[in-house]
Amino acid sequence: MSNTNTTKSTNNNPSPSNSITRRTALTTMTATLATTPLLINTAKSFAQSTIPATPLSPSKPVDTLQGAGFYRFNLGTMQCAIISDGQNMMPPSTFAQNIPKTQIDQVLHENFLNNNEVPTQINTMLCCDEGINILIDTGLGLDSGPGNGLTVPHLERMGLKPEDIGIVVITHMHGDHIGGLFDHNGQKTFSNAELVISQQAFDYWSKAKPGTGDARMQGLITGAQEVLEKYKDNLRTVVGDDEVVQGMKVVPLFGHTPGHIGLQIARGNDQLFYIADTVHMVYMQMPHPDWQVAFDMNKEQAVMTRKRVFALAAEERLLVAGSHIPFPALGHVRKQAPAYMWQPIIWIWNPTVE
Ligand SMILES: [Zn+2]
C-alpha cells in the first residue's frame, strides 16, 4: 500500500500539497536499500577474487582508541594540544544536585542524552612555547583503569616523554587533575617539571588535617599532601594575574575548590580562556548555570563563578577550553536566552605554525 501511494503522488501530482511525507520518504529509502547492491558485497567479491583477505585476528595488537587522543591547534606562535585523559559514565544528578528528576530528564531529552548516565570526559592541555613544554593538569594517572589515565601515553604518541615537560600547572588538587603526577611506583612522573599551583590551594591543602571529613575528603587531603611533599623541591605558588610564563595569566575561579584557577593564554592576536572545572557537563550547565554539581566544594560560589565566566566568554567571544568539555574541548559560549549554550569549534585537520 505504501509503495502505491508513493508512486501515485510522485507521478500524477507533483504539487506542493502532495510533497513526500516522512513516512513515504522512509518507505522509498527502505525500497532503495533492498534493491541496491551494498558496497560491502562488491568489496568482498573483489577481495576474494584478487587479493588475500585481511585476517580477522591481526598479529599485532590493535589500537582501539578513537583517533589519536590529542587535538593540535595554535595560539599565535604557541603550539598547543588538548589531550584526552579518558572518560567515565556518571548519573546526571551529579550535575544537578538541587533539581527535580523530571526537570533534569527534560534537558537530557532535548540534548539527546541518556537519562541514566552521561559521559563525562577528562582533558589535559599541552602548550609548547619558547622551548618549554607546559602541561596543564595531569589526569587520573596511569593506574586508573581502562579508558582512563591516558595523558602520558598520548604525550608519548606526540613524541614527548614525561621528562620533556618543563612546567606542570595544576588548576586544583582533585584526583582527576593530580593523579598523573605519580608513576606506577608512586614516584614523580614529571621528574624535570616545576609544579605551579595557586597560593590559596597550597594554603588550604597543606593546612588540612588528615583524617577529617568523609572518606572522599580524607582521600583528597591525602592525595594533595602527597603531591605537595613529592614536588616540594620544585614548586611555585601563584595568585590572580600572575603569569606562569609570559602571556599565560592566572585567573581565580574559586568555588569548585579553594584556590581553583583557570588560565588566560594570549599569543599575538590569539587568545584562549582555559576554564578548568568551571563546567562539568556543558549540555546541562550552560543552559542552567545555577544547577549545583556534587564536586563543587562551595556550591553557591561555584554557581557565581560559572555565571561570571559564561557571561565574559560570551560577551568577549573568547575561545574556551576546559577539563570536562567534550573532546576536543574547544569552542565558544553562546548566549541563548535566558542562559547559554556550547558551540564546539569545527575540527581543523592541518594546523600550521606561522
Ligand atoms: Zn575535574
Boltz pocket constraint, residues with backbone or C-beta under 6 A from the ligand:
constraints:
  - pocket:
      binder: B
      contacts: [[A, 174], [A, 176], [A, 177], [A, 277], [A, 323], [A, 324]]
      max_distance: 6.0
